[in-house]
Amino acid sequence: MSLHTKYPAIADLKARARKRIPHFVWEYLDSATGVEATQKRNRRSLDHVLLKPSILHGEFDPDLSTTFLGKEYPLPIGIAPVGMSGLVWPGAEQMLARTAAKEGIPYTLSTVASQLPEDVGPHAGDQGWFQLYPPRDPEIRKDILNRAKKSGFHTLVLTVDVPVASRRERQTRGGITNPPKLTPRLAMQAAQCPAWLNGIRQTGMPRLRLMESYSNIKTALPSTQHIGYLLRTSPDWDYLKWLRDHWDGPLIVKGVGNPDDAARLADEGVDAIWVSNHAGRQFDGSPATIDVLPSIRAATTLPIIFDSGIEGGLDILRAIALGADFVMLGRAFHYGLAALGEPGAAHVLDILRQDMISNMGQIGARNIAAIQQTRL
Ligand SMILES: Cc1cc2nc3c(=O)[nH]c(=O)nc-3n(C[C@H](O)[C@H](O)[C@H](O)COP(=O)(O)O)c2cc1C
C-alpha cells in the first residue's frame, strides 16, 4: 500500500505521530501559549480565505517552481526552524537537512537545535539556512555566525518574535525540563514509545549543544535555567544593523506581524521578511498571520516568507494569493518524522505538492504567479 493511500493528509501523520512520541514531547511540539487562541485563529482565518474556482482551462501540468532570493526551487516550500527537533524525533536535524538537500528546498537550523551546525551543515548541501536567537555577547555572536557560515549555512534568519520567554502553560504541565531529562513520570511515557526510545538511546538525550559550547563563559549560571535564554538578548534596530554589517549573505527577519515594521525593515538592508506568529507559541493576542499578510504585502516590496498553521497545499495557495512568495512549515515536517522516520519528511512534501497540483487545477493556475490573481 502506498504512503498516499495510508496517509493521504498531514492530519494522518499527525495522528500517528501522537501515538509514537511520549506525551511530554507531544506537548512540546504541539502546544501554543495562553488558551491557544492564536493557534486556533491561524487555522480559522486560513479556512476563511477563498479562491476563485475557474473552468475550461484544458489539460495542463501546473508548474510549481519559483525563484526566491536569486535561487531556483522546485516548489515554494521550506522547513522552518524548530528548537530541539531531535527531541521530537531522534536525529531529526540531520534527517531534515538531508531531505531538504535531496528535494532542493531550504532547511533552517535553529540556534537551539539539539545538533551543532558543524554536524548538520554537511547534510544540507547548499540548502542550509541558519536561524539566530540573538546572543547578547558580541564575541559569541561573531563566533556563531562564523561557525554557521563555515558549516555551509549561507542564509541568516534573525528571529525577532521571542523578545521574552513565553509561558506555554500546556508545555509546562507536560513536565518537560531543560535540558530534557527522563524523570520517572516521563520515563513511563517514553517506555510506551519504543521506536522513539530506541532512537534516543542511539543519539543520547537531546541538549542545546550550540548554546552549551559557550557555557564556560558564564559559569555562574544556575543549571536549572534554559541556557538559550540566558545567553540571548532582546534585539533592537541597532542589533539588526550590527548583524547586517557582520553577515555578508542574505539576511531574513522572522516573526514580522506588523506592516509598520515591515516598511522599516526595507531601509535596514534586509533581504526578505518572514511573516510569522511562531504558530501561536509566543503571544496569544496576536492576529492570525494570514490576516496581517495583505497589509504587510502592501507595505513592502521585500520578498515575503509566510508561516504559522499551514496544513496542506491549499493553505500554501492561500498564502501566495494574499502576497507570500515562499511558505515554511515547522510542525508538519516533524509530524512526518515522528510518524514514519526520515521518509516521513519527504512524504509531507509530497502531500503538499500533490495538494497544490490538485487545487491549482481547480482554480486554473498554471504557475505560482497565476495563483496571485485567484483571490476571491
Ligand atoms: C516545537 C517548536 C519549536 C520551535 N522552535 C523555533 C526556534 O527555535 N526558532 C524559531 O525561529 N522558530 C521556532 N519555532 C517556530 C517555527 O519556526 C515556525 O515559525 C512555526 O512552527 C510555523 O508554524 P507551523 O508549525 O504551524 O508550520 C518553533 C516551533 C515549534 C512548533
The ligand as a Gaussian input file, in Angstrom:
#p B3LYP/6-31G(d) Opt

LIG

0 1
 C        8.361000      22.888000      18.771000
 C        8.664000      24.163000      18.053000
 C        9.898000      24.774000      18.249000
 C       10.206000      25.937000      17.554000
 N       11.452000      26.484000      17.693000
 C       11.785000      27.586000      16.968000
 C       13.116000      28.095000      17.013000
 O       13.984000      27.548000      17.649000
 N       13.367000      29.227000      16.301000
 C       12.418000      29.864000      15.551000
 O       12.691000      30.893000      14.927000
 N       11.159000      29.374000      15.482000
 C       10.830000      28.251000      16.144000
 N        9.571000      27.728000      16.041000
 C        8.606000      28.368000      15.139000
 C        8.715000      27.798000      13.729000
 O        9.920000      28.163000      13.127000
 C        7.584000      28.276000      12.817000
 O        7.513000      29.680000      12.865000
 C        6.231000      27.689000      13.183000
 O        6.357000      26.398000      13.705000
 C        5.380000      27.648000      11.927000
 O        4.131000      27.150000      12.171000
 P        3.716000      25.628000      11.870000
 O        4.385000      24.797000      12.887000
 O        2.235000      25.660000      12.016000
 O        4.155000      25.306000      10.453000
 C        9.238000      26.549000      16.699000
 C        8.010000      25.922000      16.522000
 C        7.725000      24.751000      17.166000
 C        6.400000      24.092000      16.900000

